[in-house]
C-alpha cells in the first residue's frame, strides 16, 4: 500500500491529499462483467501463473509449484465432496479446474511472454 502512496505523492504532490473524516465509500456490486465457471477458473490460473513468472522468474520450479497448487485444489474438492456429500457439484468443479489447467498449459509460451490480454477462453 505504501508504494501506491509514494507514487501518488510523486505524481500529484504533497498538498493534493486531504483527509475527510466523514467520508463514506459505497460499493454497489454489479452482476454484469463477472466471470463464472470455466472462464473464472481459467482466468485465475492464467493470472497466477503469469504473476509467478513475473515476480519469481522463468524456472521449472514455477511450473512444479503451479501444478502442485492445482493438484491441491483438486484434492480439496475431492475430499470435501466425499466428506460433505456434495460429490456431484465438486466433480463439476474438478472437471472445470482440469479444463482450465489444460488451457493454461497449452498457452504457456504466451503467458511467459506476458501476452495474456487476448487469450480466447
Buried (B, 14 or more C-beta within 10 A) or exposed (E): EEEEEEEEEEEEEEEEEEEEEEEEEEEEEEEEEEEEEBEBBBBBBBEBBBEBBEEEEEEEEBBEBBEEBBEEBBEEBBEBBEEEEEBEEBEEBBEBBEBBBEBBBEBBEBBBEEEBEEBEB
